[in-house]
């Protein structure tokens, strides 16, 4: 064991004489030496008969019989008790609960191996404890342990004289000679510190508890509520500490330096030997604290929270939490029966961080932080940085560490080769708890990758997996920002799922929710008694739509918490993309607020400048640290520059937000509105299908048909279509064909790939029974799923559909104004200029020899995909033969072809 340095307080670099918290002993009139009480463990010191320069070794050469010492001590103790009763009439001043006077309260000294005994406690060789009267009374009026009764004297310590022994003297005993010029002090915790420790308001418990050099030797102090006895074990020496009451134990050993030691703690019916948590240096370094204070610690999860580790050669768990407004913080958990009284944490200066290393505990332990708020009340809080939690509705944090060995190195190396906006990206959105209800992360890993790969999607997007107390929120009201939900398994189980998807060639995007958090009293709300993570202004703290609280994006530590969280998921779980939820609600101060309910920014505008700065910092940091990752904004307004680089200023004067992609909410609303009309009325809404191309290249877009569009009475995607069952399926197939050909990436929510007719419910998930071969309409649903598979297959094999998604050179209208025919036709181009022709016909009739303009440099065209094919459940009106262009110009192009347009269908043609 490594010997403990002179001080375990927060500033160990200070000289020893400035680290002692005990006050100097007051001057006191000396009384005759014969009235000085003798220690029950040692002979009466002979300070007046022995020259001061006599060494401890010399005094050991003249041993005194043990019986004589014990007899003298007993006589002195009896005499003092009798005198005390005459003076007080009842219990004498300074009496302990057991009725012993201070002279009797010297801790027990166990016989060490070899017969050597070691003294400790208030009565040390050659000195008695200082302090009299009420100056050091403990709470409740009882005199603090280690103080002297009235009339006790203080003398200059003499040499230590252990009891006689014929055995060799252990090495520890050879150091039992304190500096001869020092005056011994009481080792007991003084009244002020004692009060603060009992009430959980001590900011520096390490400066009081543990082992500390003091005048007269080394003071040992332990705070062990419910313990019957505490013994210091050091090498061959065992020394019982004095029971000072209320769980405090102390003793003064005449040592020159702090030894390596352990504590043996006796409880009713059991005894444990453990390291002393208060002998350890802080586990956070100055650089960590500096970065936390600056709000720039990009690996915050590695220093805050609970981490099993070896510290100063001892195994245990280091706990740390940011709570700058707290009067005190203690750790409570399964390892201390949820009583944090004996586990106070120390405050690390102005950082607001509290820290404690607890030896002997490791993975699997439950814990929370007991915080004393500024008003003196207490609150028990889950760890904001917890990396594992209990299964809801239980709310405790769990000590954990990862041992997972990844197998996706090839995937990670390859994913950064092409930027997301220039690569094929079709996304299958999944709510993991309900995709196959009852499956764990590892069970999902056996089914989900295979299913998604079979359908040809390039990515999955997981609705929030961070821990959340209410399943009905679908994960969008997060309480455990650093913990995958325990409903489906452990963090390593989630890593296993991500790894399995990567090994199947599927990227993983995760919904991330930095816009708000719930008000649960055990989570982030007023975490340390005052607004901390939320804004201090109530008008800006309360989210008007969801009854939640908004983060204070202007506070650097809060920004750090969120930026590090984004990195955490990408680096620790190999997430390939973050879809940031509710960005619009972050960007505008007046979001869902009436006049008078919001305050303009410093320029008089409605933009939330703090949120803008946060999003820019988050995106810049993620792209810098994690190559190949994409960030995606769910942003529903016309904010300028969502996907523009942060250092490029736009017309509004703001730099870009720095996202890689943005959900095209306008396209989604307009196109679904068009499809909801009867075909005879669609001619009057034709612009709803073409308007998206007016702004298509202002941002890098994703075309989302997400969970939000198939819940809360909005109906499923196929149910939004008008007409009978056949027409609804035909419209759905034509719409999906139009969507996959339109510039932008695609996103489809689970269940829509096989035309589920009911709205999604998190209680039972997709209606998989629709694909049961014994179900009569199974072929109808299977046909739509087969179409989705083929859409993805042709899409991934056609660079024209994704390579120039964000550049005007990749798109050309053929006809965007054939409203009377309900026809839309356009060309898509790849980097080599090779085209793909997409024609959508949203009328329920067949149009023969319909002329479409085409370039004159393509000698022939053939159908690559037709959503009316019989295998998809259509009427099988197709163009089976190669179609050759005619030299007749049409739609502004030099040549044209004549096609048969199927009813309610989309047709793709490629050069033959």
Secondary structure, DSSP 8 states (H G I E B T S, - for coil): -----S--SS-TTS-HHHH--S----------GGGS---SSS----TTTS-TT--HHHHHTS---HHHHHHHHHHHHHHHHHHHHHHHSSS-TT--TTS--GGGG---B-B-TTS-B---SSSBTTB-----TTTTB-GGG-B-TT---TT--------------SS---TGGGG----TT------S--HHHHHHHHTT--S-GGGTSEEEEETTEEEEEEE-TT-SEEEEEETTEEEE-EEEETTEEEEEE--SS----EEEEEETTEEEEE--GGGS--SS-HHHHHHHHHT--TTGGGTSEEEEEEETTEEEEEEEEE-TT-SEEEEEEGGGTT-GGG-B-EE-GGG-EEEEEEET--TT-EEEEEEE-TTS-EEEE--TT-S-B-STT---EE----------HHHHHHHTSS-GGGS--EEEEE-HHHHTTT--HHHHHHHHHHHHHHHT-SEEEE---EE-S-GGGTT-S-SEEEEE-TTS--HHHHHHHHHHHHHTT-EEEEEE--SEE---TTTTTTTTSS-SSB-SSHHHHB-TTTS-EEB-TTSHHHHHHHHHHHHHHHHHS---EEEETTHHHHHBTTTT--TTS----TTS-SB-HHHHHHHHHHHHHHHHHSTT-EEEE---S--TTTTS-TTSB-TTS-B----SEEE-HHHHHHHHHHHTS-HHHHGGGTHHHHGGGGSTTSS-EEEEE-GGGGSTTS--TGGGS-SSHHHHHHHHHHHHHHHHHSSSEEEEETTGGGT--S---TTT-S-GGGG-TTSTTHHHHHHHHHHHHHHHHHHHH-GGGTTTTTSGGGEEEEEEEEGGGTEEEEEEE-TT--EEEEEEE-SSS-EEEEEEEE-TT---EEEEEETT-GGGTS------S-B--BS--BTTBSEEEEEEE-TTEEEEEEE-
